[in-house]
Amino acid sequence: MIQDAFWGILIPFLGTSLGAGCVFFLKNSLRDGIQRALTGFAAGVMVAASVWSLLIPAMEQAADLGRLAFFPAAVGFWLGILFLLLLDHLIPHLHQNSLQAEGPKSQLQRTTMMVLAVTLHNIPEGMAVGVVYAGYLAGTAQITAAGALALSLGIAIQNFPEGAIISMPLRAEGMKKGRAFWGGVLSGIVEPIGAVLTILAAGIVVPALPYLLSFAAGAMLYVVVEELIPEMSHGQHSNVGTVFFAMGFSVMMVLDVALG
């Protein structure tokens, strides 16, 4: 079980690293249409994962509360939203296609703040993988090894374009290919770290698992609505992002239902 969890935690990080490696094979920047498509796909995966892999299991685990089975999911969901809202205000970062940085004023370089923006939304993804594997290690009936692997693979699939979306703009900003690659890789390192910390927290407070599952869901959906949807809708032909959102949603839904 521990070995399954170890590899499951690493899979999303490998997805980010492989995506960042695109900087060695592609031109300095991705076309806008491709970026919108990749961002839309990532958003679709995250929304489906939030529902099937996190919120529904959270409510199933609280089934003994009867009509109040929604309570842990609702509380955790809002805590996740507020947590990301807080980080948004505390960490200086720069979203793609944005000219103005968010968060407190800082003297950080533009490229550093771009990496921080991606790092910021990788935190809930790491937590999501961590809390699902925590449920699996705890022997929770609602979370199987295949279900946990489905979430891990889904996050890895959407991390691949994310790795490219961060390393390619860094290269376009004038950074050398090697440094741009490591910038993309480092933006994803918070995922295994966050996953391990979440597993440890869930191990200490096992009854908190439904709250942690929905917390990760709320944090991921905050990222989708606040960042990914505006990016995939930016400029002309925004329907490309919408179509790929649906594709990402479908892929994650199929993975979760087929493997879970």
Disulfide bonds with the S-S distance in Angstrom:
none
